[in-house]
Amino acid sequence: MGLLDNLKAQADVGLAKAAEAGRAGQAKLDALQARRAADGLLRSLGADTYAEHRAHPDRPLSEAATALVEALEAWEAEHGSLDL
């Protein structure tokens, strides 16, 4: 019985390590997905701002650009400042 108890203990340790590695991997994946979301918002903001500026250089930002700025500010509040 001593050998089986030892093997079970080792298996439990291995399972705990695997679960921790899974949690760490999920955290990295979540951070990557959040960063990609911010990158998409930045690209949309840039494209909208550029189009507005080309069409009407004297006009203030559009409602869509204002909404994107607000979305980016919300992202920064949740994830920290953007590295621009």
N, C-alpha and C positions, 0 to 999 in steps of 0.2 A: 504494500500500500504506500510506502514512503516514496517510491518512484512515481507512482501515479499522482500523488499529491504535489510532488515537485514539478511534474509536467503541467499540471493544471495551473499552478502558480505562475509558471513561465508563460503559459498561454494567456493568462489574465493580464500579465504585464505587457505582452505583445499587443493584445487587443486595446489596452489603454493607450499605448503609444500610437497605434494606428488611428484611433479616434482623435487624438490630439493633432496628429498630422492632417487629418481630414478637416478639422476645424480651422487650422492655420491656412490650409489651402483655400477654404471657402472664404476666409477673411480677405485673402489676397485677391480672389476673384471678384468679390464684392467691391473692393477698392478700385479695381481695374474697370469694372462696369460703371461705377460712379464717375470715374475720370473720363471715360468715353462719352458719357451723357453730357458732361460739361464741354467736352471738345465739340460735340455736335451743336450745342447751344452757341458756342463761340463762332463756329463756322456760319451758322444761320444768321447770327447778329452781323457778322462781317459782310455776308452777301447782301443782306437787306440794307444795311447802311450804305454800302457801295452803290447799290442800285438807286437808292433814294438820292444820294449825292450826285450821281451821274445825271439823273433826270431833273433834279431840282436842287442845285447846290446851295441856294439861299433858304431852303425850307428846314424846319426843325425835324428831329427824328420822328419816324412814323409810330403809330400805335404798336405795330408788330415789334419794332426795335425796342420800344419802351418795355413791352412785355418780356422780351428776351433779356434785357438788362435786369429786370426784376427777378426772372428765373435764375440768372447767374448769381445775383446777390443772395437768393435763397440757397443755392447750391453752396456758396461760400460760407454761409451761416452754418450749414450742416457739416461740411467737409473741410473747411479751412480755406485760406486765400488761394487763388489761382496763381500759378507761376507763369507770368506773361513775359 
